Amino acid sequence: MASLSFLLLLLLLAVSATFLPSSMAASPSFRTLDANAHFFNPKLPAKSFSSSKKFEGSSDFVNLRYHMGPVLSSSPINIYLVWYGKWSVSQKFLIKDFLLSISAPGPRRAPPSPSVAEWWQTVSLYTDQTGANVSRSVVIAGEHSDLHHSHGTDLTRLSIQQVIATAVRSAPFPVDHRNGMFLVLTSQDVTMQDFCRAVCGFHYFTFPSMVGYTLPYAWVGHSGKQCPEQCAYPFAVPAYMAGGGPGVLSPPNRDVALDGMISVIGHELAEVASNPLVNAWYAGEDPTAPTEIADLCEGLYGTGGGGGYIGQVMRDGEGRTFNVNGRNGRKFLLQWLWSPVLKACAGPNALD
Ligand SMILES: *[C@@H]1O[C@H](CO)[C@@H](O)[C@H](O)[C@H]1NC(C)=O
């Protein structure tokens, strides 16, 4: 897969995109995927707090290193989902369809390429010191609804562990040391320390003193009312910067906040799988502020991204933007991830 010419092409595309005049931003479609979808490469302002971490596709200076810790290699990865606050049935179905699209499907039920499962293949290139790869299989092993905000509507990095502890006690989730991780999703009325200002989601691990044992978890918030322009990028962009661009992209499932959240969930899952205890795969010398495999590619969704372009993505007959297919005919727009093989950001919708 890692051919030199492909790398060069990627580099060339990245470089040329950087210097394209903006009149070429809305380039005409030049390749059709099916009757209704075509490629385009919109230019949008970057999310303000992501730009410092962005390496725009490929760089010799990225020093992603392995720090000897485990990755989520046991199969399947069992996700224990906590719905904190009020979520509608259709919102839950949409997010669960995404999560269940990650596993490599049987050949007869495979969604068309490029798919979510192909997107996860980049994550499964990461291994631990025993040579075990990140699992290619992800299931929802349990769900808990915390309808009445058991720990209030203003959470912190520590109180999210109390939310997990409450879910563990009342669900009850089994102690799944081998395969388990928690995914906490908070509704739009919930504020979180640093939410909007610095993060749209994060991942860490639980402490025995709070939850009873150590397991990885991720949190992602619904940004709809608070900061869609930060956390539902690129379906909403910072208003003060939107002037010159082609405007905001149409989300694949017609839900700005949820479609934006799904890319953030993808980001966090990719990182929790490759760096679950924050001692496996990250760049930089500071483990308290690691730059991980999704941080390296924030804002990139296709070939030719960088310099304000998000990269070649698809638009269907109704104008909805996406770059991967999932189960039940769903489409999603997922950010690219750093490939340890290509030493560049990669995704299944790459034009090679
Ligand atoms: C496991 O990771 C190695 C190293 O990145 C890669 O060459 C191999 O293809 C991966 N295997 C699977 C099944 O993804």
The ligand as a Gaussian input file, in Angstrom:
#p B3LYP/6-31G(d) Opt

LIG

0 1
 C       -0.903000      -4.898000      11.748000
 O        0.026000      -3.827000      11.753000
 C        1.090000      -3.972000      10.839000
 C        2.061000      -2.829000      11.101000
 O        1.459000      -1.576000      10.876000
 C        0.560000      -3.990000       9.425000
 O        1.626000      -4.178000       8.520000
 C       -0.472000      -5.099000       9.282000
 O       -1.068000      -5.022000       8.016000
 C       -1.542000      -4.945000      10.363000
 N       -2.477000      -6.047000      10.296000
 C       -3.800000      -5.837000      10.232000
 C       -4.633000      -7.089000      10.222000
 O       -4.300000      -4.740000      10.166000

